[in-house]
């Protein structure tokens, strides 16, 4: 049981390291221009960011899961509590 937990933690650390490496490589090859990321060599737009606004009615557990998803996927977000 403990070995399974250790393997899971190791896999999670490896995934975090892999994402960090990918991000570092992307940033080394590209530059940010406005809301776009452009390849320094070719000038090609490799990623474009847009801002979306939506409202979701969720309970506390769902809100926590949503925030965790956003963090895991490196998505910038803002929260605003609206009582309805």
C-alpha positions as CSV (number, residue, x, y, z in Angstrom):
1,X,0.0,0.0,0.0
2,X,2.7,2.4,1.0
3,X,4.7,1.6,-2.2
4,X,1.7,2.4,-4.3
5,X,1.4,5.8,-2.7
6,X,5.1,6.5,-3.2
7,X,4.9,5.5,-6.8
8,X,1.9,7.8,-7.3
9,X,3.7,10.7,-5.6
10,X,6.7,10.0,-7.8
11,X,4.6,10.0,-10.9
12,X,3.0,13.3,-9.9
13,X,6.5,14.8,-9.3
14,X,7.6,13.6,-12.7
15,X,4.5,15.1,-14.4
16,X,5.1,18.4,-12.7
17,X,8.8,18.3,-13.8
18,X,7.8,17.4,-17.3
19,X,5.3,20.3,-17.5
20,X,7.9,22.7,-16.1
21,X,10.4,21.5,-18.7
22,X,7.9,21.9,-21.5
23,X,7.1,25.5,-20.3
24,X,10.7,26.4,-20.1
25,X,11.3,25.1,-23.7
26,X,8.3,27.0,-25.0
27,X,9.5,30.2,-23.3
28,X,13.0,29.8,-24.7
29,X,11.8,29.3,-28.3
30,X,9.1,31.9,-28.2
31,X,8.3,35.4,-27.0
32,X,5.0,36.9,-25.7
33,X,3.5,39.6,-27.9
34,X,0.3,41.0,-26.5
35,X,-2.0,38.0,-25.9
36,X,0.0,35.7,-28.3
37,X,3.1,33.6,-28.1
38,X,5.3,33.9,-31.2
39,X,8.1,31.6,-32.4
40,X,11.3,33.7,-32.3
41,X,12.7,32.0,-35.4
42,X,9.7,31.8,-37.7
43,X,7.4,34.5,-36.4
44,X,4.6,31.9,-36.3
45,X,1.9,32.4,-33.7
46,X,2.1,29.2,-31.6
47,X,-0.4,30.1,-28.9
48,X,-3.1,32.7,-28.5
49,X,-4.8,33.5,-25.2
50,X,-8.3,34.8,-24.8
51,X,-10.3,35.8,-21.8
52,X,-13.6,34.2,-21.2
53,X,-16.2,35.1,-18.6
54,X,-18.8,32.7,-17.4
55,X,-20.9,32.0,-14.3
56,X,-21.3,28.6,-12.7
57,X,-23.5,27.7,-9.8
58,X,-21.6,25.2,-7.8
59,X,-21.2,23.9,-4.2
60,X,-18.0,24.4,-2.2
61,X,-16.6,21.0,-3.2
62,X,-17.2,21.6,-6.9
63,X,-15.6,25.1,-6.6
64,X,-12.6,23.6,-4.9
65,X,-12.3,20.9,-7.7
66,X,-12.7,23.6,-10.4
67,X,-9.9,25.7,-8.8
68,X,-7.7,22.7,-8.6
69,X,-8.3,21.9,-12.3
70,X,-7.4,25.5,-13.2
71,X,-4.2,25.4,-11.1
72,X,-3.2,22.0,-12.5
73,X,-3.6,23.3,-16.0
74,X,-1.8,26.6,-15.4
75,X,-4.9,28.6,-16.3
76,X,-5.1,32.1,-14.9
77,X,-8.3,32.8,-13.2
78,X,-10.2,35.3,-11.0
79,X,-13.0,34.4,-8.6
80,X,-15.9,36.4,-7.4
81,X,-18.5,35.1,-5.0
82,X,-22.0,36.0,-5.9
83,X,-24.8,35.1,-3.5
84,X,-27.9,33.9,-5.4
